[in-house]
């Protein structure tokens, strides 16, 4: 199983999601974060689980949908690097 590495940007994204959703329901926020983390555990075993991210400039970047969020990651140096997490209605960061 590959180790999971989070970029600072991805950590901030996850914290922002938890904070935003938690304003309405702490229980729902916990569930959203848990679903994202569970799907990323699957990616550790199966890096090709997500589809290639057509919007990214880097062809190694993959997208995993954990509705309503999109998790962008890549396999790098034998690890899974989580790059960013965005809501499905948000634009991707320019540096992806």
N, CA, C and O atoms as CSV, one atom per row, in Angstrom:
chain,resi,resn,atom,element,x,y,z
A,1,UNK,N,N,0.850,-1.176,0.000
A,1,UNK,CA,C,0.000,0.000,0.000
A,1,UNK,C,C,0.896,1.239,0.000
A,1,UNK,O,O,1.860,1.327,0.760
A,2,UNK,N,N,0.558,2.189,-0.863
A,2,UNK,CA,C,1.365,3.406,-0.993
A,2,UNK,C,C,1.039,4.395,0.131
A,2,UNK,O,O,-0.112,4.505,0.553
A,3,UNK,N,N,2.054,5.108,0.609
A,3,UNK,CA,C,1.783,6.149,1.609
A,3,UNK,C,C,1.001,7.295,0.981
A,3,UNK,O,O,1.061,7.530,-0.226
A,4,UNK,N,N,0.279,7.987,1.820
A,4,UNK,CA,C,-0.528,9.126,1.393
A,4,UNK,C,C,0.168,10.396,1.860
A,4,UNK,O,O,0.474,10.544,3.043
A,5,UNK,N,N,0.418,11.318,0.920
A,5,UNK,CA,C,1.029,12.619,1.245
A,5,UNK,C,C,0.042,13.717,0.861
A,5,UNK,O,O,-0.539,13.696,-0.224
A,6,UNK,N,N,-0.135,14.652,1.747
A,6,UNK,CA,C,-1.047,15.774,1.504
A,6,UNK,C,C,-0.238,17.044,1.272
A,6,UNK,O,O,0.673,17.353,2.040
A,7,UNK,N,N,-0.569,17.775,0.219
A,7,UNK,CA,C,0.037,19.086,0.047
A,7,UNK,C,C,-0.605,20.036,1.054
A,7,UNK,O,O,-1.693,19.767,1.563
A,8,UNK,N,N,0.067,21.135,1.336
A,8,UNK,CA,C,-0.512,22.137,2.237
A,8,UNK,C,C,-1.845,22.637,1.696
A,8,UNK,O,O,-2.784,22.887,2.451
A,9,UNK,N,N,-1.910,22.778,0.388
A,9,UNK,CA,C,-3.141,23.249,-0.257
A,9,UNK,C,C,-4.289,22.274,-0.004
A,9,UNK,O,O,-5.402,22.696,0.308
A,10,UNK,N,N,-4.027,20.978,-0.137
A,10,UNK,CA,C,-5.063,19.964,0.065
A,10,UNK,C,C,-5.521,19.922,1.521
A,10,UNK,O,O,-6.709,19.752,1.794
A,11,UNK,N,N,-4.582,20.076,2.453
A,11,UNK,CA,C,-4.933,20.104,3.873
A,11,UNK,C,C,-5.847,21.298,4.147
A,11,UNK,O,O,-6.851,21.167,4.848
A,12,UNK,N,N,-5.501,22.455,3.598
A,12,UNK,CA,C,-6.326,23.656,3.774
A,12,UNK,C,C,-7.703,23.452,3.147
A,12,UNK,O,O,-8.711,23.892,3.701
A,13,UNK,N,N,-7.748,22.787,1.994
A,13,UNK,CA,C,-9.036,22.498,1.360
A,13,UNK,C,C,-9.911,21.642,2.263
A,13,UNK,O,O,-11.090,21.940,2.455
A,14,UNK,N,N,-9.336,20.578,2.820
A,14,UNK,CA,C,-10.092,19.668,3.679
A,14,UNK,C,C,-10.580,20.394,4.930
A,14,UNK,O,O,-11.721,20.211,5.356
A,15,UNK,N,N,-9.724,21.208,5.507
A,15,UNK,CA,C,-10.125,21.986,6.686
A,15,UNK,C,C,-11.249,22.959,6.339
A,15,UNK,O,O,-12.182,23.140,7.122
A,16,UNK,N,N,-11.160,23.582,5.170
A,16,UNK,CA,C,-12.205,24.508,4.733
A,16,UNK,C,C,-13.535,23.809,4.518
A,16,UNK,O,O,-14.587,24.352,4.855
A,17,UNK,N,N,-13.492,22.609,3.959
A,17,UNK,CA,C,-14.715,21.834,3.755
A,17,UNK,C,C,-15.341,21.506,5.107
A,17,UNK,O,O,-16.544,21.679,5.297
A,18,UNK,N,N,-14.523,21.032,6.042
A,18,UNK,CA,C,-15.025,20.682,7.371
A,18,UNK,C,C,-15.633,21.894,8.062
A,18,UNK,O,O,-16.683,21.790,8.696
A,19,UNK,N,N,-14.980,23.031,7.942
A,19,UNK,CA,C,-15.484,24.255,8.573
A,19,UNK,C,C,-16.796,24.702,7.936
A,19,UNK,O,O,-17.748,25.037,8.641
A,20,UNK,N,N,-16.848,24.708,6.607
A,20,UNK,CA,C,-18.042,25.178,5.896
A,20,UNK,C,C,-19.240,24.268,6.182
A,20,UNK,O,O,-20.316,24.745,6.544
A,21,UNK,N,N,-19.048,22.973,6.018
A,21,UNK,CA,C,-20.150,22.030,6.231
A,21,UNK,C,C,-20.522,21.978,7.708
A,21,UNK,O,O,-21.692,21.807,8.052
A,22,UNK,N,N,-19.533,22.123,8.576
A,22,UNK,CA,C,-19.772,22.085,10.011
A,22,UNK,C,C,-20.622,23.226,10.526
A,22,UNK,O,O,-21.191,23.127,11.613
A,23,UNK,N,N,-20.722,24.297,9.778
A,23,UNK,CA,C,-21.594,25.409,10.186
A,23,UNK,C,C,-23.045,24.966,10.238
A,23,UNK,O,O,-23.832,25.470,11.039
A,24,UNK,N,N,-23.388,24.024,9.382
A,24,UNK,CA,C,-24.754,23.516,9.328
A,24,UNK,C,C,-24.912,22.280,10.199
A,24,UNK,O,O,-25.889,22.153,10.938
A,25,UNK,N,N,-23.944,21.365,10.108
A,25,UNK,CA,C,-24.046,20.111,10.844
A,25,UNK,C,C,-22.657,19.518,11.059
A,25,UNK,O,O,-21.966,19.157,10.106
A,26,UNK,N,N,-22.266,19.426,12.314
A,26,UNK,CA,C,-20.968,18.829,12.639
A,26,UNK,C,C,-20.951,17.353,12.259
A,26,UNK,O,O,-19.924,16.829,11.827
A,27,UNK,N,N,-22.085,16.688,12.421
A,27,UNK,CA,C,-22.181,15.263,12.079
A,27,UNK,C,C,-22.021,15.066,10.577
A,27,UNK,O,O,-21.302,14.164,10.146
A,28,UNK,N,N,-22.679,15.895,9.781
A,28,UNK,CA,C,-22.561,15.775,8.323
A,28,UNK,C,C,-21.136,16.097,7.872
A,28,UNK,O,O,-20.595,15.434,6.987
A,29,UNK,N,N,-20.536,17.108,8.479
A,29,UNK,CA,C,-19.159,17.477,8.135
A,29,UNK,C,C,-18.220,16.303,8.401
A,29,UNK,O,O,-17.348,15.998,7.587
A,30,UNK,N,N,-18.403,15.658,9.529
A,30,UNK,CA,C,-17.572,14.498,9.859
A,30,UNK,C,C,-17.759,13.390,8.821
A,30,UNK,O,O,-16.797,12.729,8.430
A,31,UNK,N,N,-18.999,13.195,8.380
A,31,UNK,CA,C,-19.277,12.176,7.371
A,31,UNK,C,C,-18.630,12.491,6.032
A,31,UNK,O,O,-18.110,11.595,5.368
A,32,UNK,N,N,-18.658,13.750,5.633
A,32,UNK,CA,C,-18.048,14.168,4.360
A,32,UNK,C,C,-16.546,13.904,4.401
A,32,UNK,O,O,-15.983,13.338,3.464
A,33,UNK,N,N,-15.907,14.313,5.482
A,33,UNK,CA,C,-14.462,14.126,5.619
A,33,UNK,C,C,-14.122,12.637,5.654
A,33,UNK,O,O,-13.146,12.208,5.040
A,34,UNK,N,N,-14.914,11.862,6.362
A,34,UNK,CA,C,-14.680,10.422,6.445
A,34,UNK,C,C,-14.797,9.751,5.079
A,34,UNK,O,O,-13.992,8.879,4.752
A,35,UNK,N,N,-15.784,10.145,4.282
A,35,UNK,CA,C,-15.939,9.562,2.941
A,35,UNK,C,C,-14.732,9.883,2.062
A,35,UNK,O,O,-14.242,9.017,1.336
A,36,UNK,N,N,-14.256,11.115,2.125
A,36,UNK,CA,C,-13.080,11.496,1.344
A,36,UNK,C,C,-11.879,10.647,1.784
A,36,UNK,O,O,-11.152,10.113,0.946
A,37,UNK,N,N,-11.679,10.529,3.090
A,37,UNK,CA,C,-10.543,9.757,3.594
A,37,UNK,C,C,-10.655,8.277,3.229
A,37,UNK,O,O,-9.648,7.646,2.907
A,38,UNK,N,N,-11.857,7.719,3.274
A,38,UNK,CA,C,-12.047,6.311,2.913
A,38,UNK,C,C,-11.735,6.064,1.445
A,38,UNK,O,O,-11.092,5.072,1.102
A,39,UNK,N,N,-12.186,6.957,0.583
A,39,UNK,CA,C,-11.901,6.800,-0.846
A,39,UNK,C,C,-10.414,6.914,-1.125
A,39,UNK,O,O,-9.881,6.218,-1.989
A,40,UNK,N,N,-9.746,7.792,-0.394
A,40,UNK,CA,C,-8.298,7.925,-0.583
A,40,UNK,C,C,-7.556,6.680,-0.094
A,40,UNK,O,O,-6.484,6.362,-0.609
A,41,UNK,N,N,-8.099,5.988,0.870
A,41,UNK,CA,C,-7.489,4.723,1.293
A,41,UNK,C,C,-7.545,3.709,0.152
A,41,UNK,O,O,-6.602,2.943,-0.044
A,42,UNK,N,N,-8.650,3.700,-0.601
A,42,UNK,CA,C,-8.757,2.819,-1.768
A,42,UNK,C,C,-7.727,3.196,-2.835
A,42,UNK,O,O,-7.143,2.325,-3.481
A,43,UNK,N,N,-7.514,4.491,-3.012
A,43,UNK,CA,C,-6.537,4.966,-3.999
A,43,UNK,C,C,-5.129,4.511,-3.619
A,43,UNK,O,O,-4.304,4.254,-4.496
A,44,UNK,N,N,-4.852,4.410,-2.331
A,44,UNK,CA,C,-3.536,3.935,-1.896
A,44,UNK,C,C,-3.250,2.542,-2.441
A,44,UNK,O,O,-2.108,2.221,-2.770
A,45,UNK,N,N,-4.279,1.724,-2.534
A,45,UNK,CA,C,-4.124,0.368,-3.060
A,45,UNK,C,C,-4.291,0.303,-4.570
A,45,UNK,O,O,-3.698,-0.548,-5.233
A,46,UNK,N,N,-5.104,1.209,-5.111
A,46,UNK,CA,C,-5.423,1.211,-6.543
A,46,UNK,C,C,-5.287,2.628,-7.103
A,46,UNK,O,O,-6.294,3.314,-7.277
A,47,UNK,N,N,-4.066,3.076,-7.386
A,47,UNK,CA,C,-3.838,4.460,-7.829
A,47,UNK,C,C,-4.593,4.839,-9.101
A,47,UNK,O,O,-4.873,6.017,-9.323
A,48,UNK,N,N,-4.924,3.865,-9.931
A,48,UNK,CA,C,-5.642,4.166,-11.164
A,48,UNK,C,C,-7.133,4.274,-10.980
A,48,UNK,O,O,-7.867,4.364,-11.964
A,49,UNK,N,N,-7.604,4.268,-9.749
A,49,UNK,CA,C,-9.039,4.317,-9.464
A,49,UNK,C,C,-9.694,5.576,-10.036
A,49,UNK,O,O,-10.779,5.503,-10.614
A,50,UNK,N,N,-9.053,6.708,-9.880
A,50,UNK,CA,C,-9.596,7.951,-10.423
A,50,UNK,C,C,-9.336,8.040,-11.915
A,50,UNK,O,O,-8.498,7.326,-12.465
A,51,UNK,N,N,-10.073,8.934,-12.555
A,51,UNK,CA,C,-9.866,9.120,-14.003
A,51,UNK,C,C,-8.837,10.222,-14.232
A,51,UNK,O,O,-8.645,11.081,-13.371
A,52,UNK,N,N,-8.177,10.200,-15.386
A,52,UNK,CA,C,-7.238,11.287,-15.686
A,52,UNK,C,C,-7.975,12.637,-15.636
A,52,UNK,O,O,-9.093,12.761,-16.136
A,53,UNK,N,N,-7.347,13.620,-15.042
A,53,UNK,CA,C,-7.948,14.948,-14.885
A,53,UNK,C,C,-7.701,15.758,-16.153
A,53,UNK,O,O,-6.622,16.316,-16.348
A,54,UNK,N,N,-8.705,15.814,-17.002
A,54,UNK,CA,C,-8.575,16.482,-18.299
A,54,UNK,C,C,-8.232,17.967,-18.158
A,54,UNK,O,O,-7.560,18.531,-19.022
A,55,UNK,N,N,-8.684,18.595,-17.089
A,55,UNK,CA,C,-8.455,20.036,-16.909
A,55,UNK,C,C,-7.049,20.374,-16.425
A,55,UNK,O,O,-6.614,21.520,-16.534
A,56,UNK,N,N,-6.344,19.390,-15.897
A,56,UNK,CA,C,-5.014,19.645,-15.340
A,56,UNK,C,C,-3.972,19.713,-16.451
A,56,UNK,O,O,-4.080,19.025,-17.466
A,57,UNK,N,N,-2.973,20.544,-16.244
A,57,UNK,CA,C,-1.870,20.660,-17.198
A,57,UNK,C,C,-0.944,19.443,-17.138
A,57,UNK,O,O,-0.267,19.118,-18.114
A,58,UNK,N,N,-0.923,18.784,-15.995
A,58,UNK,CA,C,-0.051,17.632,-15.765
A,58,UNK,C,C,-0.809,16.337,-16.088
A,58,UNK,O,O,-1.831,16.060,-15.460
A,59,UNK,N,N,-0.337,15.551,-17.039
A,59,UNK,CA,C,-1.048,14.333,-17.426
A,59,UNK,C,C,-1.052,13.238,-16.353
A,59,UNK,O,O,-1.799,12.267,-16.471
A,60,UNK,N,N,-0.226,13.384,-15.309
A,60,UNK,CA,C,-0.208,12.380,-14.245
A,60,UNK,C,C,-1.276,12.625,-13.183
A,60,UNK,O,O,-1.503,11.774,-12.323
A,61,UNK,N,N,-1.930,13.781,-13.237
A,61,UNK,CA,C,-2.949,14.124,-12.244
A,61,UNK,C,C,-4.238,13.369,-12.553
A,61,UNK,O,O,-4.704,13.324,-13.692
A,62,UNK,N,N,-4.797,12.776,-11.495
A,62,UNK,CA,C,-6.046,12.025,-11.623
A,62,UNK,C,C,-7.105,12.677,-10.745
A,62,UNK,O,O,-6.790,13.396,-9.796
A,63,UNK,N,N,-8.362,12.413,-11.078
A,63,UNK,CA,C,-9.500,12.994,-10.361
A,63,UNK,C,C,-10.355,11.874,-9.792
A,63,UNK,O,O,-10.690,10.911,-10.482
A,64,UNK,N,N,-10.697,12.019,-8.533
A,64,UNK,CA,C,-11.571,11.078,-7.850
A,64,UNK,C,C,-12.785,11.859,-7.376
A,64,UNK,O,O,-12.648,12.826,-6.626
A,65,UNK,N,N,-13.958,11.453,-7.801
A,65,UNK,CA,C,-15.176,12.144,-7.387
A,65,UNK,C,C,-15.700,11.518,-6.105
A,65,UNK,O,O,-15.959,10.317,-6.040
A,66,UNK,N,N,-15.849,12.355,-5.091
A,66,UNK,CA,C,-16.484,11.974,-3.831
A,66,UNK,C,C,-17.566,13.029,-3.648
A,66,UNK,O,O,-17.395,14.010,-2.925
A,67,UNK,N,N,-18.681,12.795,-4.325
A,67,UNK,CA,C,-19.737,13.801,-4.474
A,67,UNK,C,C,-20.063,14.491,-3.159
A,67,UNK,O,O,-20.224,13.833,-2.131
A,68,UNK,N,N,-20.161,15.813,-3.190
A,68,UNK,CA,C,-20.071,16.700,-4.345
A,68,UNK,C,C,-18.662,17.240,-4.603
A,68,UNK,O,O,-18.499,18.240,-5.302
A,69,UNK,N,N,-17.655,16.588,-4.046
A,69,UNK,CA,C,-16.280,17.085,-4.170
A,69,UNK,C,C,-15.477,16.303,-5.195
A,69,UNK,O,O,-15.795,15.165,-5.538
A,70,UNK,N,N,-14.433,16.951,-5.666
A,70,UNK,CA,C,-13.487,16.355,-6.602
A,70,UNK,C,C,-12.113,16.406,-5.949
A,70,UNK,O,O,-11.629,17.472,-5.570
A,71,UNK,N,N,-11.495,15.238,-5.823
A,71,UNK,CA,C,-10.185,15.117,-5.191
A,71,UNK,C,C,-9.159,14.886,-6.299
A,71,UNK,O,O,-9.295,13.952,-7.090
A,72,UNK,N,N,-8.154,15.721,-6.355
A,72,UNK,CA,C,-7.118,15.605,-7.382
A,72,UNK,C,C,-5.838,15.101,-6.725
A,72,UNK,O,O,-5.408,15.612,-5.691
A,73,UNK,N,N,-5.242,14.091,-7.345
A,73,UNK,CA,C,-4.055,13.457,-6.795
A,73,UNK,C,C,-3.178,12.944,-7.924
A,73,UNK,O,O,-3.572,12.937,-9.090
A,74,UNK,N,N,-1.987,12.518,-7.552
A,74,UNK,CA,C,-1.097,11.855,-8.507
A,74,UNK,C,C,-0.215,10.880,-7.737
A,74,UNK,O,O,0.010,11.023,-6.535
A,75,UNK,N,N,0.272,9.893,-8.462
A,75,UNK,CA,C,1.235,8.975,-7.884
A,75,UNK,C,C,2.607,9.582,-8.125
A,75,UNK,O,O,2.957,9.911,-9.259
A,76,UNK,N,N,3.376,9.728,-7.068
A,76,UNK,CA,C,4.679,10.375,-7.170
A,76,UNK,C,C,5.650,9.707,-6.209
A,76,UNK,O,O,5.399,9.643,-5.005
A,77,UNK,N,N,6.744,9.217,-6.737
A,77,UNK,CA,C,7.788,8.579,-5.923
A,77,UNK,C,C,7.226,7.471,-5.039
A,77,UNK,O,O,7.609,7.350,-3.876
A,78,UNK,N,N,6.323,6.664,-5.583
A,78,UNK,CA,C,5.762,5.538,-4.840
A,78,UNK,C,C,4.734,5.904,-3.803
A,78,UNK,O,O,4.324,5.053,-3.013
A,79,UNK,N,N,4.302,7.161,-3.786
A,79,UNK,CA,C,3.287,7.618,-2.828
A,79,UNK,C,C,2.115,8.234,-3.595
A,79,UNK,O,O,2.222,8.527,-4.786
A,80,UNK,N,N,1.021,8.420,-2.907
A,80,UNK,CA,C,-0.129,9.132,-3.465
A,80,UNK,C,C,-0.092,10.535,-2.884
A,80,UNK,O,O,-0.173,10.720,-1.670
A,81,UNK,N,N,0.031,11.518,-3.761
A,81,UNK,CA,C,0.087,12.920,-3.343
A,81,UNK,C,C,-1.271,13.562,-3.611
A,81,UNK,O,O,-1.695,13.679,-4.761
A,82,UNK,N,N,-1.948,13.975,-2.542
A,82,UNK,CA,C,-3.237,14.656,-2.663
A,82,UNK,C,C,-2.932,16.124,-2.933
A,82,UNK,O,O,-2.290,16.796,-2.127
A,83,UNK,N,N,-3.405,16.613,-4.087
A,83,UNK,CA,C,-3.048,17.959,-4.537
A,83,UNK,C,C,-4.051,19.017,-4.111
A,83,UNK,O,O,-3.672,20.069,-3.596
A,84,UNK,N,N,-5.330,18.739,-4.325
A,84,UNK,CA,C,-6.370,19.708,-3.980
A,84,UNK,C,C,-7.708,18.996,-3.928
A,84,UNK,O,O,-7.884,17.932,-4.522
A,85,UNK,N,N,-8.648,19.591,-3.212
A,85,UNK,CA,C,-10.020,19.099,-3.144
A,85,UNK,C,C,-10.921,20.294,-3.397
A,85,UNK,O,O,-10.829,21.308,-2.705
A,86,UNK,N,N,-11.790,20.175,-4.388
A,86,UNK,CA,C,-12.688,21.284,-4.714
A,86,UNK,C,C,-14.123,20.780,-4.770
A,86,UNK,O,O,-14.375,19.602,-5.020
A,87,UNK,N,N,-15.041,21.680,-4.536
A,87,UNK,CA,C,-16.459,21.368,-4.730
A,87,UNK,C,C,-16.682,21.242,-6.225
A,87,UNK,O,O,-16.024,21.924,-7.011
A,88,UNK,N,N,-17.588,20.392,-6.619
A,88,UNK,CA,C,-17.842,20.149,-8.034
A,88,UNK,C,C,-18.185,21.393,-8.833
A,88,UNK,O,O,-18.019,21.406,-10.053
A,89,UNK,N,N,-18.658,22.432,-8.175
A,89,UNK,CA,C,-19.024,23.673,-8.877
A,89,UNK,C,C,-17.878,24.681,-8.927
A,89,UNK,O,O,-17.998,25.721,-9.576
A,90,UNK,N,N,-16.785,24.387,-8.259
A,90,UNK,CA,C,-15.644,25.314,-8.231
A,90,UNK,C,C,-14.716,25.082,-9.406
A,90,UNK,O,O,-14.649,23.989,-9.969
A,91,UNK,N,N,-14.015,26.119,-9.753
A,91,UNK,CA,C,-12.968,26.027,-10.762
A,91,UNK,C,C,-11.716,25.447,-10.112
A,91,UNK,O,O,-11.511,25.590,-8.907
A,92,UNK,N,N,-10.894,24.801,-10.906
A,92,UNK,CA,C,-9.633,24.287,-10.401
A,92,UNK,C,C,-8.643,25.412,-10.191
A,92,UNK,O,O,-8.701,26.425,-10.888
A,93,UNK,N,N,-7.730,25.253,-9.236
A,93,UNK,CA,C,-6.674,26.257,-9.078
A,93,UNK,C,C,-5.819,26.311,-10.342
A,93,UNK,O,O,-5.648,25.299,-11.022
A,94,UNK,N,N,-5.291,27.470,-10.651
A,94,UNK,CA,C,-4.484,27.653,-11.860
A,94,UNK,C,C,-3.205,26.820,-11.853
A,94,UNK,O,O,-2.693,26.462,-12.914
A,95,UNK,N,N,-2.686,26.510,-10.664
A,95,UNK,CA,C,-1.414,25.806,-10.586
A,95,UNK,C,C,-1.534,24.293,-10.632
A,95,UNK,O,O,-0.565,23.591,-10.342
A,96,UNK,N,N,-2.689,23.782,-10.986
A,96,UNK,CA,C,-2.853,22.326,-11.031
A,96,UNK,C,C,-2.485,21.767,-12.376
A,96,UNK,O,O,-2.566,20.556,-12.585
